[in-house]
Amino acid sequence: MPNSTTVTEFLLTRFSDVWELRVLHAMLFVLMYVATLMGNLLIVTGITFSWKLHTPMYYFLRNLSVLDMCYISVTVPKACAIFLLDNTAISMTGCAAQIFLVVAFATVELLFLTVMARDRYVAICQPLHYPVVMNPRVCVQMTLASVFSGLAYSGLHTGNTFQLPFCQSNVVHQFFCDIPPLLKLSCSDTLNNEILIFISSVVIAGGCFAFIIMSYYHIFSTVLKFPTRGKRGKAFSTCVPHILMVTVFLSSGAAVYLKPTSSSPTIQDMLSSVFYSIVPPFLNPIIYSLRNKQIKEAAKRVMQRKLYSGER
């Protein structure tokens, strides 16, 4: 194309160019990152070394914790680097890798949350069938199916995105490489990409959300029949945060991915990205695990064992 050059690298965007705010943003990201790693690592260690927690529910919780540590590690370290350093560039290969991993981990996260809703549904609504329906082999199969589905979905969209020519501005209006802001930089028609993203997002995300809502609907219907108020309160206090977390995760992702590429980028887009790329890994340990008495006891035993071995 005339008056254009081929893009070989991209420039990521900060929330602010004011140095004090850049430091503040970096500190917030680092604190969330460290808290996420510590919380999820504590859960993984506690479940791994406590044989009482070797059940399907805790198996999925451990998988979610491992996934969350990987998920947040894709975006936060690079974001902190661009906040604090003058260089905001990321190579074409680095950008492709970041997009592939973000989309893959986000998809697997959603599938894991769907599987976990299924696990809770069977445990509460069909307790007699639970050992058969959620046997170890089925749990491993569902985990592998989720991971491979996420990788395939991410590979499809990453490949379609980087088949496009980029010969306009190389400034990505986001603190990490993501598909929607990248489509705005293409000098070719991106309508087919937008249609594919819209349809696949509605089918997969919408299908998972509908399945989760139906699962919790049946769970609530069963819980309301419990004779004691304490059991009902415990079930509601566990299920409601799950639904809220899934709703925030999907609504923030939809605000970015289902927005037309013709619209101008805003700071709201960057904030929405925080809510689907950083907040879920940060809050999941609190919502799904650290409020759980058994996991807290297991984590406490692991910490006491480490302190005892350190004193010796």
N, C-alpha and C positions, 0 to 999 in steps of 0.2 A: 504494500500500500504506500502511496506517496506520503511524504512528510512524516514517516513513522519509523521506529527502530524496533527490532525484536527484543523482547524483555528476557533477560538472563537471570535476574534476581528481583526480589520484591522487598518493599520497605513496609514494615509493620507500623502500627499507629499506637501512640500512647493515649491515656485518658487525658493527660494534660502535659504541656511543655514547661510548666513552672517547676523548677527544681525541687522545691519543698514538697509539692504535691506528688511529684514523681517518687521521692523517697518514701512518703507516706503510703502511696499505693504499693510500692515494693515491700514495705514492712507488713502491710495487711496481707498481701499474697504469701509472703514467707511464713507468717504466723499460721495462716490457714493451711498451708502446705505441710508444715511441721506437725500441726495438730492432726491433720488427716493421716499422715504416715504413722504417727505414734498410736492413734486410736485404732486404725485398721490393723497395724502390726500386733497390737495387744490382743485384738480379737483373734487373729490368725494363730498366734502362739497359744492363747488360752484354749481354743477349740482343739488344736492339734495335740496338745499334751494332756488333755482331759478325756479319758475314754468314755466318760458319762455323756459327753457331748457329741459322740460319733453317731449322730442320727441325721436323717435327711434334712431337717430344718437347719441344723447347724452346719451341715455340709454346704448348703447353698449360701449361708451367711458367710462362711469362710471364703467361698469362691467370689462373692460380691466384694469382700474386703480386699482380696488380692487384685481384683479388677480395678477397684477404686484407686489403689495405690499407683497402678500403671496409668490409669486414665488422667489423674491430676498431674502426673509427672510429664505428660506430653506438652502441656501448655504453660504451667506456672514457672518453671526455671527459665525458659526463653523469655517469658513476659517480664520477669524480674530483671533480666539482662537488658532488655530494651528500655525499661524504666530508668535504670541507673547509668547505662552507658550511652555514649553519643551515637553509636552505630545501631541502627534498627533494621539492618539488612538481613535477609534470609535467602539462601540459595533456592533455585528452582527445585532441586532434589530434596532439600530440607523442607520446603513448603509442601511438596507432594507427600513426603513421609508424614508430616504433621497432620495433613488432611486425612490421609489413610488411617492413621492411628486414632484420631479424634472420632471420626465417623464409625470406625470399627468398635471402639470401646463404648461409645454412646449407644450403638445398636445392641451390643451384647449386654450392656447395663439394663436396657429396657426389657430384653428377653429374659434376663435373670430375674428381674422384678416380677415379670409375668409368671415365670415358673414358681417363684416363691409364693405368689398369690394362689396358684394351683395347689401347692403343698399345704398351705394353711386351710384351703377349702376342703381338701380330702381329710386332713387331720381333725377338723371340727365337725364337718357335715357327714363324713363317712369314716368314723374312727375304726370300725371293725375291718374295713377294707384297706386301711392305711398301710400296714406292713406289706401287703401284696402289691398295691398300686404304686407305692413309692419305695420299691425295693432298691438296693444299691445299684443294680445294673441299670435300672430305669433312670436313676439320678445321674449316673455317669453319661448315659446316652443323651439326656436332655441338656446337660452341660456342654458336651461336645457339639451337639446340634446348634446350640446357641452361639458358640464360638465360631464355628465354621460358617454359619449364616451371616454373622456380623462381618467376618472377613470377606465373604463373597459380595455382600451388599456394599461394603466400603470399596472393594476393588472395582466394582462396576462404576460407581460414581466418581471415584478418583481418576480412573482411566478416561471416562467421558469428559471430565473437566480439563485434563491436561492434553487432550486431543485438540483443544481449541488453541488458536493462535493468540498470543498476547503481544500486542504491539502499540498499546496506548500507554496510559500512566501505569507505573509499577507500584503505586502506593495502595496497599491493602488497608482499608478502613476497618481494622480489627487488630486486637493485640496478639492474635495468632492466626495462622493460615486457616481459612475456612472456605467452603465452596461458594456461598452466596456473594461475599464481597469480591471473590476472585472472578466470578462470572461478569461482574460489572467492568472488569478490566479487559475483557476479550474484545477484539476488533471484528468478530464475526457474529452471526446470528446465534443466540443462546436459547431460543425458544424451545427447541427439542430437549435441551438439558433441563430447563425449568419445568416442562411438562413431566419428564421422567422423575424429577425430584418430587414434584407435587403428588403424582400418582403413587409412587412407591412409599412416600412418607404417610400419605393418608391410609394406604392399605396396611402397612406394617405398624406404624404408631397408633393409628386409629383402631386396628384390630386388637393390638395388645391392650390398649386402654379399655376397650369394650370388654375384653376377657377379664381384665382385672376388676372392673366395676361389677360385672356379673358375679365373679367369684366372691367379692366382698358383700354383695347383696345377699347371696345365699348364706354367707357366714353370719351376717347381721340377723337374718331371719332365724337362723338356728340359735344364735346367742340369746335372742330375746326370749327364748323358751327355757333358758337356764333358770333353775329354781332360786338361786341365791343372787343377790344384787352384786356381791363382791366379784363373782365370776364374770358377770355381764360387764361390770366396770373395767375389769382387767382386759377383757377381749376388746372393748371399744377403745381403751387407751392405747392398745397395740395397733389396731387396724386403722383408726382415723389418721394418725401421723403417716402411715404408709400411703394412704390415698392422697393426702396433701402433698407428700414428696413427689409422687408420680405426676400429679397435676402440675406442680411447679416445673418439673423437669420437662414435661411434654409441651406445656404452654409457652415456656421460654424458647424452646427449640422451634416451635411452630412460628413464633413471632419473628424469627430470623430466617428460617428456611422457606416459609410459605409467603414471604414478602416479595412482591415483584422486584426484579433487578433494576427496573427503570426508576424506582424510587431512590431518592438521595440518601446516602448513609447518615446516620445520626448517632449520638452518644447512647441513645436508648438501645440501639442494636448491640453495642459493646456490652452494656449492662445486662441485656438479655442473655448474651453469650456466657457471662459469668454464672448465670443461674442454671445453665445446662452443662457447663464444662467444669466448674469448680465447686459450686454449692452442693450438688448431690454427693460427691465423694467425701466432702467435709461433714455433711449432716448424717449420712447413712450410718456411721458407727453409733451415733447418739440415738437415732430413731430406731434402728433395727436391732442393736446389740447391747450397747452400754446401759440401756434401761432394763436389760434382762438380768435377773438375779443370778442365774446359773453362770452366765458369762462373766459377770463381775466377780463371782467367787473364784472361777477358774483363772481369771487374769490376776487376781490377788494372790492365788497360790503360786502362780508362775513367778510373779515379782518377788514374793517371799523366798522362793527357792533360789532365785538369782542373787538376792541379797545375802542369803545364807552361804551360798557357794563363794561369793565375793569376800565375805568375812573370813572364810577358811583359807 
